[in-house]
Amino acid sequence: MRYQRAQAQFTDRVDAVEPGEWDAPALPEWSVVDLVAHLTGEQLWVPLLLAGESPDDIGPRVPTDPAELLGEDPLSAWESAADAALTAWAADDALSRTVRLSSGPAPASDYLIEMTVDLTVHAWDLARAVDGDTELDPELVAEAFRYAEEHLGEDGVPGVFDALVEVPPGADLQTRLLARFGRRA
């Protein structure tokens, strides 16, 4: 399952964060700890959404504060949330369900792809923030690029990611993927 590989790729980057790097900038207005907390929170939503709950029901129950989400051990908090999400996705009928997202109802299979893409791009964000391994799984990059080409406009999504960044002719697929999400490799 690509999602599991994307989780593992992100886990490797979380595990590589040194104690003094948690406050390093990862994205505009987000530190490394904010980024890891964001993805930890997303993983905590997965079992609840797959169980048919709505964002309005889930929102008040899943903390957004990084200290609450990650506690004293961000890696363990991330791994616990990631394991719960993976277990939920492994249910026999998980991919045939409909989830209620903030944007409306969606096939769970589409949501799984979105989550895989998010993990893939954010693995690069995290690695870059701490001068880690920024080379991403090529198969995950290809899937994320296909998703971006089909679903993202060139103007980005205000408050979520910047507009498409120009890349030189012949740029590799990872560089082109990151550019689709407003990142400069």
C-alpha positions in Angstrom: 0.0 0.0 0.0 1.5 3.3 -1.1 0.0 5.1 1.9 2.0 2.8 4.2 5.1 3.6 2.3 4.4 7.4 2.5 3.9 7.0 6.3 7.2 5.2 6.6 8.9 7.8 4.5 7.6 10.5 6.8 8.4 8.5 9.9 12.0 8.2 8.8 12.2 12.0 8.6 10.5 12.5 12.0 13.0 10.0 13.6 15.9 12.0 12.1 14.8 15.3 13.8 17.4 16.2 16.5 16.3 17.7 19.8 17.4 21.2 18.8 15.6 21.2 15.5 11.9 21.1 16.5 11.6 24.9 16.3 13.3 25.2 12.9 11.2 26.7 10.2 9.6 24.1 8.0 7.0 26.1 6.0 5.9 29.8 6.2 4.5 30.2 9.7 5.1 26.6 10.6 8.0 25.1 12.5 9.1 21.5 12.4 6.9 20.7 15.4 3.9 22.4 13.8 4.4 20.3 10.6 4.7 17.0 12.6 1.7 18.0 14.7 -0.3 18.8 11.6 0.3 15.4 10.1 -0.2 13.7 13.5 -3.6 15.3 13.7 -4.5 14.3 10.2 -3.7 10.7 11.0 -5.9 10.9 14.1 -8.8 12.0 11.9 -8.6 8.9 9.6 -10.2 6.3 11.9 -13.0 8.7 12.8 -13.7 9.8 9.2 -13.7 6.1 8.1 -16.2 5.4 10.9 -18.6 7.9 9.3 -18.1 10.8 11.7 -18.2 14.4 10.4 -15.6 17.1 10.7 -17.9 19.0 13.0 -18.0 16.0 15.3 -14.2 15.3 15.1 -12.8 18.8 15.3 -13.5 19.5 19.0 -12.1 16.0 20.0 -8.8 16.1 18.1 -6.4 18.7 19.5 -4.7 21.1 17.2 -2.1 22.4 19.6 1.3 20.8 18.9 2.0 20.4 22.6 -1.2 18.5 23.1 -0.8 16.4 20.0 2.8 15.5 20.4 3.5 15.7 24.2 7.1 15.1 25.2 7.8 12.5 22.6 6.8 13.6 19.1 8.1 10.5 17.4 5.9 8.2 19.6 2.9 10.4 19.2 3.3 10.4 15.4 3.9 6.6 15.3 0.8 6.0 17.4 -1.4 8.2 15.3 0.1 6.7 12.1 -0.6 3.1 13.3 -4.2 4.0 14.2 -4.7 5.4 10.7 -3.1 2.5 9.0 -5.2 0.0 11.0 -8.4 1.9 9.9 -7.4 1.8 6.3 -6.7 -1.9 6.5 -10.4 -2.7 7.3 -11.9 -4.9 4.6 -14.3 -2.2 3.3 -12.4 0.9 4.1 -11.8 1.9 0.5 -15.4 1.4 -0.5 -16.7 3.8 2.1 -17.6 7.5 1.7 -16.0 10.0 4.1 -17.4 13.3 5.1 -14.6 15.9 4.6 -14.8 19.7 5.1 -15.2 20.0 1.4 -18.1 17.5 1.4 -18.6 13.8 0.9 -15.8 11.9 -1.0 -14.9 8.3 -1.8 -12.5 7.0 0.8 -10.2 5.8 -2.0 -9.8 9.5 -3.1 -9.2 10.5 0.5 -6.5 7.9 0.8 -4.7 9.3 -2.3 -4.9 12.8 -0.9 -3.4 11.6 2.4 -0.6 9.8 0.5 0.2 12.9 -1.5 0.2 15.1 1.7 2.6 12.7 3.4 4.9 12.6 0.4 5.2 16.4 0.0 5.5 17.0 3.7 8.2 14.4 4.0 10.3 16.7 1.7 9.3 19.8 3.8 10.4 18.1 7.0 13.7 16.8 5.5 14.5 20.2 4.0 13.8 21.9 7.3 16.4 19.8 9.1 18.9 19.3 6.3 17.8 15.7 6.0 17.3 13.2 3.2 15.1 15.1 0.6 15.1 12.3 -1.9 11.6 10.9 -2.0 10.3 7.5 -3.1 10.0 7.7 -6.9 6.7 5.8 -7.0 5.1 8.1 -4.4 6.4 11.1 -6.3 4.9 9.8 -9.6 1.5 9.2 -7.9 1.6 12.6 -6.2 2.5 14.3 -9.5 -0.4 12.6 -11.3 -2.7 13.8 -8.5 -1.4 17.3 -8.7 -1.8 17.5 -12.5 -5.4 16.3 -12.2 -6.5 18.3 -9.2 -4.4 21.4 -8.7 -4.6 24.7 -10.5 -1.6 26.8 -11.2 -2.6 29.4 -8.6 -2.2 27.1 -5.6 -4.7 27.1 -2.8 -4.7 30.3 -0.7 -3.6 29.5 2.9 -2.7 26.0 2.0 0.1 26.1 -0.6 1.6 28.7 -3.0 1.1 28.9 -6.7 3.0 26.8 -9.2 6.7 27.6 -9.3 8.5 27.7 -12.6 11.1 25.0 -13.1 13.8 24.7 -15.7 13.2 22.5 -18.8 14.2 18.9 -18.1 13.6 19.2 -14.4 13.2 15.8 -12.7 9.8 14.6 -11.6 10.4 15.3 -7.9 11.3 18.9 -8.7 8.2 19.3 -10.9 6.0 17.8 -8.1 7.3 20.2 -5.5 6.8 23.1 -7.9 3.2 22.1 -8.3 2.8 22.5 -4.6 4.6 25.9 -4.6 7.9 24.6 -3.3 11.4 25.4 -4.7 13.6 22.3 -4.6 
